[in-house]
Amino acid sequence: MEKKKIKIQLHVENMNCEGCSNKIIAQLEDSPYSHFNIDLARKTVTVDAFEADDVKNIIAMLDEVGFLAKEVKQSVFGKLFGK
């Protein structure tokens, strides 16, 4: 049985330009977290993961390339309706 994916949203305060997003893309694309979306205007990275604890690994991966990320906690409404 396939594990259900969860979405982890991170705020990356020091992601300021396309070069920054390209570094994040390069870090994540060959990892277990290769399904992600970057919103440069909102400074967010949303990653498909399997475990809530994956957030620690993803934050560490972004830290390795110089980015300070923290998890964005969604409301119950957001979790239910993807908002």
Stockholm file with secondary structure:
# STOCKHOLM 1.0

chainA/1-83         MEKKKIKIQLHVENMNCEGCSNKIIAQLEDSPYSHFNIDLARKTVTVDAFEADDVKNIIAMLDEVGFLAKEVKQSVFGKLFGK
#=GR chainA/1-83 SS CCCCCEEEEEEETTCCSHHHHHHHHHHHTTSTTCCEEEETTTTEEEEEESSTTHHHHHHHHHHHTTCCEEECCCCHHHHHHTC
#=GC SS_cons        CCCCCEEEEEEETTCCSHHHHHHHHHHHTTSTTCCEEEETTTTEEEEEESSTTHHHHHHHHHHHTTCCEEECCCCHHHHHHTC
//
